[in-house]
Amino acid sequence: MITRRTAMTGIAALLTSMSAHGAPGEQFSVTSGNDSLPVSRYAATVAGKRPAVIVLHGSRGIELRLRAYERYADALSAKGIDVYFLRYMTPADTAALTPKSSTHESRDAYDTARFDDWADTVSATVTAILGRSDSSGRIGLLGFSLGGYVAADTAARDTRIAALAVLYGGMPDAMAAKVKHLPPLIALHGEADRNVPVAKGRQLVALGKSVGAEAEFVPYPGKAHGFDFSDTDPMTSDAIDRVTRFFQPRLAA
């Protein structure tokens, strides 16, 4: 089922259009409370109706490591999948989650209070994409760190999500006991992660299996949080390839 605020969330007009490879082809916005949040689209070059993947960034936003996220967009769009970058955090979120102005405990408490609204924002974006004439109706979520938690939370609530990929994330603790459904999922996690314990990724996969979902856990020995953002580590291309190969058959019409 879709979330409680999805029907109340509006889609703003198209803002701009671009065509360069590696750059978003369109930008539009979704409304979350009093905030208008930007979405960037990286379109596949194939014609006709296409599946889509929504990318959800970590707590530090997307611009800081934009090219690292764009590598996933390039790989997925090359396989005929449209990619949408949703900047789901409001200015208030960004201020509250800044490490210099908060503690680990306060950030965890803030995240817990915000997961419902973040999931609603993702579902509103799903609604926008499904309403496009070029949508095949198949949508996946790809989340990193905090975005992985948001993706898992949304996928448990919104049955329109066809596939879920989570990198060094998990399921919010408050949601775990309520989960009745998850789509096919894959979780990639560095075993030396000090930000999000590797156990969180394993628990997500176990939760998926417990509700009958196809679920795979991929550990990366010796790798830390955000290992796939490296420009030189061969595990970067391994992660991108695994994620791309996971989504391809599961989002096929």
Secondary structure in CASP SS format (residue, H / E / C, confidence):
PFRMAT SS
TARGET T0000
AUTHOR 0000-0000-0000
METHOD secondary structure of the structure
MODEL  1
M C 1.00
I C 1.00
T C 1.00
R C 1.00
R C 1.00
T H 1.00
A H 1.00
M H 1.00
T C 1.00
G C 1.00
I E 1.00
A C 1.00
A C 1.00
L C 1.00
L C 1.00
T E 1.00
S E 1.00
M C 1.00
S C 1.00
A C 1.00
H C 1.00
G C 1.00
A C 1.00
P C 1.00
G C 1.00
E E 1.00
Q E 1.00
F E 1.00
S E 1.00
V E 1.00
T E 1.00
S E 1.00
G C 1.00
N C 1.00
D E 1.00
S E 1.00
L E 1.00
P E 1.00
V E 1.00
S E 1.00
R E 1.00
Y E 1.00
A C 1.00
A C 1.00
T C 1.00
V C 1.00
A C 1.00
G C 1.00
K C 1.00
R E 1.00
P E 1.00
A E 1.00
V E 1.00
I E 1.00
V E 1.00
L E 1.00
H C 1.00
G C 1.00
S C 1.00
R C 1.00
G C 1.00
I C 1.00
E H 1.00
L H 1.00
R H 1.00
L H 1.00
R H 1.00
A H 1.00
Y H 1.00
E H 1.00
R H 1.00
Y H 1.00
A H 1.00
D H 1.00
A H 1.00
L H 1.00
S H 1.00
A H 1.00
K C 1.00
G C 1.00
I C 1.00
D E 1.00
V E 1.00
Y E 1.00
F E 1.00
L E 1.00
R C 1.00
Y C 1.00
M C 1.00
T C 1.00
P H 1.00
A H 1.00
D H 1.00
T H 1.00
A H 1.00
A H 1.00
L C 1.00
T C 1.00
P H 1.00
K H 1.00
S H 1.00
S C 1.00
T C 1.00
H H 1.00
E H 1.00
S H 1.00
R H 1.00
D H 1.00
A H 1.00
Y H 1.00
D H 1.00
T H 1.00
A H 1.00
R H 1.00
F H 1.00
D H 1.00
D H 1.00
W H 1.00
A H 1.00
D H 1.00
T H 1.00
V H 1.00
S H 1.00
A H 1.00
T H 1.00
V H 1.00
T H 1.00
A H 1.00
I H 1.00
L H 1.00
G C 1.00
R C 1.00
S C 1.00
D C 1.00
S E 1.00
S E 1.00
G E 1.00
R E 1.00
I E 1.00
G E 1.00
L E 1.00
L E 1.00
G E 1.00
F E 1.00
S C 1.00
L H 1.00
G H 1.00
G H 1.00
Y H 1.00
V H 1.00
A H 1.00
A H 1.00
D H 1.00
T H 1.00
A H 1.00
A H 1.00
R H 1.00
D C 1.00
T C 1.00
R C 1.00
I E 1.00
A E 1.00
A E 1.00
L E 1.00
A E 1.00
V E 1.00
L E 1.00
Y C 1.00
G C 1.00
G C 1.00
M C 1.00
P C 1.00
D H 1.00
A H 1.00
M H 1.00
A H 1.00
A C 1.00
K C 1.00
V C 1.00
K C 1.00
H C 1.00
L C 1.00
P C 1.00
P C 1.00
L E 1.00
I E 1.00
A E 1.00
L E 1.00
H E 1.00
G E 1.00
E C 1.00
A C 1.00
D C 1.00
R C 1.00
N C 1.00
V C 1.00
P C 1.00
V H 1.00
A H 1.00
K H 1.00
G H 1.00
R H 1.00
Q H 1.00
L H 1.00
V H 1.00
A H 1.00
L H 1.00
G H 1.00
K H 1.00
S H 1.00
V C 1.00
G C 1.00
A C 1.00
E C 1.00
A E 1.00
E E 1.00
F E 1.00
V E 1.00
P E 1.00
Y E 1.00
P C 1.00
G C 1.00
K C 1.00
A C 1.00
H C 1.00
G C 1.00
F H 1.00
D H 1.00
F H 1.00
S C 1.00
D C 1.00
T C 1.00
D C 1.00
P H 1.00
M H 1.00
T H 1.00
S H 1.00
D H 1.00
A H 1.00
I H 1.00
D H 1.00
R H 1.00
V H 1.00
T H 1.00
R H 1.00
F H 1.00
F H 1.00
Q H 1.00
P H 1.00
R H 1.00
L C 1.00
A C 1.00
A C 1.00
END
